Amino acid sequence: MNRALVVILAAVMLDAVGIGLIFPILPNLLKDVAHIAEVATLIGVMLALYSAMQFLFSPILGVLSDRYGRRPVLLLSLAGAAIDYLVMAFAPELWMLVVGRAIAGITSANMAVATAYITDISTEDERARRFGYFHAMFGIGFIIGPVIGGLLGDIWVRAPFIAAALLNAANFALALFVLPESRKGTAETRFELSTLNPFRPLGWAFTFKALLPLMAIFVIMNFVGTMYGTVWALFGQDMFAWNGLTIGLSLGIFGFFHAGAQALLTGPDAERLGEKWALILGMACELSALAALGFAAEGWILFALAPLFALGGIGMPALQSLTTRQVDADHQGQLQGVLASLVSLSAVFGPVFFSFVYFVIKPTWPGLVWIVGGGIYLLALPLLLALRRPRIATLAPDQRQS
């Protein structure tokens, strides 16, 4: 494994730790500043705002990285994240947290640049395996982040923000002194005011027929994926009276198995089954886990389901690998920005939707929210079955200056 890949994966892990620190303490933090007992809807709004900023800025950062290089865009976003978390650590009012969460969403759009970086330094045959590493390192971040966040949050609800600021500062230093540039910017990639329109890159992507079902699957899978961050802590508190540390441990164990599956199984499964059937296998595992979680009456069941949920994640790297075959090397940053934007767009509506569903069904059957998520997940099945072996596409001449 080359040095550049190791460094970018370490940066991804540190980024995930900084994000994961916040989840266990978010309900208590909002109760502290908003002075209300019911915060399910407020959590949904906060998460949706974060994702809306990712949606707006992911394609912009992707295009900027094509134009000016990956490294300067990564450095700018990491520095901004460190400063933002430090400000949020001492924000006394709800509106300040809202603004801080919006800025955090902007800086987190750098994941599009990180995936473009991996594409730059990998051959097509290596991409599925290396995207597996990417997701595995993100999962490792969620092993460490929620556990530390839950532990620190039980001591002081603001402490995880300080830890997140320090981790992002370390991430910035790592990228500044160790990370080389993967692809120098190209003057042919123009950045115009129209680039600020987040829907313009989507229009560019929609010109590729082979991308349409892949993008739809991305939206569905990530829409359902927002359910975990939105209601996991609430579900643990309401059903099993979990404290912050227990919530963090549950997310950490989830991340441990998730990282292991994606690091060790994604590449072999994609090679043995093909990327399409790796997707289908992952979907079947996640649907089974959601059905079991819907009827869980004891807290230990959530821990026991972690391996099955982890197997559900092996399809996403294969899906990313499929999409990279559809455009040429000069537009990988733009493509990853589009995909990150689609993920964020689904995450704008997902937290609001699932927090509303949970608020409605909590008095009668809290576990029903997981069944609802599984039902939405099933919408991806016809698209998965219809996928054919991808062919490498080329850009039309009038698309090369997008």
N, C-alpha and C positions, 0 to 999 in steps of 0.2 A: 504494500500500500504506500503510495507516494506521499511526500511531506505535505503538499498542498491539500490533498484530500483529508489527511489527519487533522490539519489545522482548521479547515472549514467545518469538519464534523464536530470538532471540539467547540467551535464557536456556536454551532447549532445547539449543542447540548447546554452550554451556558445560557443561551437565549431561552431555551425551554425551562431551565431551572428558574430563571427570573420570572417567567410567566406563571409557572406552576406554584410558586410561593404564594400567590395571591388567592387562589381558589378556596382553600380551607377557611380563610378568615373573611371573605367577602360578605357573607350574611351578617356577621357580627359587626363588621366595620360600618355597613350601611345602617344598621340599627343604631349605632353610636352617633352618626352624624345626622340621620334623618329622624331619629327619635320616634320610630314606628315599629310595631311588632311584626307586621306582615311585610316582608321585603321581596317576595317571589317576583312580582311584576317589576320592581325596581332593579333587581338583578338582571332580568331579561333586557331591560332598557340599556343598562350599562354595558352588557356584553354585545348588544346590537350596535351601540355607538362605536365600540372598539372595532367591530367588524366592518362597519360602514366606512371608517377611515382607512382600513386595509383595502377595501374595495376601490376607494377613490385614488389611493396612492400606489398600489401594487403595480398597475401598468405603467405609471409614470416612472417609478424607480426602475422597472424593467427596461424601458426605453432609454432612460438615462445611463444605465449600465452598458447598453449596447453602444451608446454614443461616446461615453467618457471612460468606460472601463468598470469592471465589477468592484474593484478595491475601494476607490474613493466613495462610492455610494454606500458600501457596507460601513465604512468608517464613520461617515456622517450620521447614519441611522443609529449606530451603536452609541455614539457620543450623546445623541439626543435622548436615547432611552435612559442612559445613566442619569442625566440631569432631571429628566421627567419623574423618574421613580423617587428621587430625592425630594423633589417638590411635593409629590403626593404623600410622602411620609409625614409631612407636617401640615397638610391641608386641613383647616378646622371646619370648613363648610362643605356641604354637599356639592355645590356648583363647582368648587375647586377640584373635587375628585372627578366630576364629570369632564371638566376640561382636561385634566391630567390623563384620564382614561382615553380621551380622544387623541391626545398626542402620543400615547403609548400605542394606539392602533396605527398611527402614521409610521412610527419607527419600526413596528413589527412587520411592516410590508417588505422588509429586507429579506424575508424568506424567499421571495421570488428571485432575488439576486443570488441567494445561496444555491438554489436549485439550478439556476442558469450556470453558475460557477462549476457545479458538478458535471453538468452537461458538457461544458467546455473541455474538461480534462478527462472525459471518458469516451471510449468508443461506444458504438450502438450496442454491441454485445455486452458491455460492462454496465450499462445504465440501470437495468432492472436491479442488479445486485447492489450497485452503489446507492440507488434511491432507497433500497432496503436499509443500507447503513444509515442513510440520512434519517429515515423514520425511526430507526432503532436508537440513534443518539438523541433524537427528540424524546423518545420514550424514556431513555435513561434520565433525561432532564426531569421527567415527571416522576421518576422514582425518588430523586433527591429533592426536587422543589416542593411538592406538597407536604412531604414529611417535615422538612425544615420549616415550611410555612405554618403548618399546624402546631409544631412545637413552639416556635417563636410567637405565634399568634395567641397561644394560651398564656404567654407571659405578658405580652403587650401587643395589642391589635395592630399597631403601626410598624412593629419591628420587621415584618417581612418586606416592607417597601424599602427599608434601609438596606437589607440584605440584597434585594433585587438591584438596587443602585450600585452596590459594590460589585456584584457579579457582572453587570453590564460594563462597568469600568474595566474590569479584568478582561472581558471579552474584547473591548476596544483596544486594550494594550496588546493582546494576543494578535489581533488583526494588523495593528500598526507595525509591530516589530517582526512578525514572523510570516504573515500571509503574503505570498507573491501575487502578482496580477495574473489572471488566467487568460484574459483576452483584452487586448488594448482596444480602446474605443475606435470606431470608424466614422470618419467625417461624413460618409454617405448616409448614415443614420441621422436624420435631421430631428431636432427637437423644436417644435413650433407651438404656438399658443393652443392650437387645436389638439395637441397631445394632452392638454389638461382635461379634456373630455374623456372620462373613464369608459364611455360606451364606444368610442372610436376604435380602440384595440379589439373590442368584442366584435364589431362589424368586420374588422380585418380577419379575425379567426373564423367567423361564420362563412367566409368564402371557401373554406376547405370542407367539403362534404364529409370526409372521413373523420373530421374532428367533432362534428355535431353530436353523435351519440356518446362519444367519450366525454365531452363537456357536460352533457346532460347527466351522465353517471356521476361525474365529479360533484355536480350540484346536489344530487340526491344523497350521495354518501356523506357529504359534508354538512348538509342540512340536518340529517339525522345525528351526525357527530356532535353538533352543538348541544344536543340534549344532555350529554353527560356533564359538561361543564356547567350547564344551567341548573340542573335539578339534583345532581349527585349529592352535594353537601346538604341540601334541604331534605332530600329523601332519607339520608342517614340520620339527620337530627330528628325528623318527625317520626320515623318508623322505629329507630333503635336507640334514640337519645345519645348519639355519638357526639363526642367533643371534637375540638379542632385536630388534636393529635390522631385520633382514630380515623377521622376523615382523611387526613394526610397519609396515614399508613395504608388505608385502602387504595388510595390513588397511587401510592408508591408501589404497592404489590402489583396493581394493574399495569403500571409502567414497566416493572421488571419483566413480566411475562411478555408484554407487548414488544419490548426492545429485543428480548431473546428470540422471539418468533420472527421478527423482521430482519434481524441480523443473520440468523442461521437458516431460516427456512425460505425466505422470499426468493433468493437466487436459485437454489435447487428446485423449488416448486415451479418457478417460471420456466426453467430449462426443461424439467421433466414433463410438466402438464401443458406448457404453453401459457402465455400471459392471460388469455381469455379464461381458461379453466382455473387458473390461480385466482382470478377475480371471483368466479362462481363459488369456489371452495371457501374463500374468505367470507362471502356473503352468507353461505349456508351456516357457517360457524357462528357468525354474529347474530343471525336471526334466532338460532337455537338458544344462545345466551340471553337475548332480550326476552324471549318467551319464559325462560326459567326465572329471570329477574322479576318479571311482572307478578309472579306468584310467591316471591320470597317472603317468608314470615320470620326468618331469623337472620341476624346480621352476618353470621359466618358464611351464609350462602353467597353473599357478594364477593367474599374473599375466594371462595371455591370456584367461582365462575371466571376468575381472572385468566386462567389459561385458555378457556374457550373464547373469551373476548379477544385475547391476543391473536389467536389464529384468524379471527375475523379481519385483522389488519394487514394480512399478507398481500391482499389484492391491490391496495393503493399504490405501492411502488411499481407493480406491474402495469397499472393503469397509466402512471406517469411515463413509464418507459414507452408505452404504445404511442402516447401523444408526441413524444420528441421525434418520432420517425416522420411526422407529417410536415415539418418545415426545415429549412436549411440552417446551417450553423450560424449565419449572420443574424438570424431572427430568433434564436433560442431565448434570449433575454426577454424579448417581446412576448413570446409564447408563454414563458413561465409567469410573466406579469399578468397575462390574460387568465391563466389557470388560478393563480393566487387571487385575482380579482373575482373570479367566479366562486371560489371557496368563500371569500369574504362576503360576497353578495348573498349567498345562501345563509351565511352566519349572521347577516343583518336581521333576517326574518326568523331564523330558527330560534334564537333565545326568547324573542317576544312570543312566538307561537307556543313553545314548550312551557314557558313560565305561565302563560295564560291557561294552558291545558292543565298543568299541575295545580294551579290555584283553584280551578273548577272541580277537579276530581279528588283533591286531597281529603276532603271530609268523608268520602265514601270508600275510595280505593286508590291510594297513592301509586300503587304499582301499575295501574293502567297506563300511565304515561309511557312506560317502556313498551307496552303492547302497541300503542299508537305509533311510536317510532318504528317498530318492526313493520307495521302495515305500510308506512311510507317507504321504507327500505325496499319493499317488494316491487315498487314501481320501477326499480332499476332492472328487474329480472328480464323483461322482454328485450331491453337494450343490450344486456349482457349476452343473451342467447343469439342475438342478431349480429354480433361483432364478427367480422371476418379478419383473416390475417392481413395486417396492414402492409401497404405498399409505400415506399418512400416517395413523398410528393415534392415537387419543386414549385417555386414561386413564379407566378406570371410576371413578365417584365414590369407591368404597372403596379405591382405590389412590393417591389424591392425597395422602394423609397418610403414605405409606410413608417 
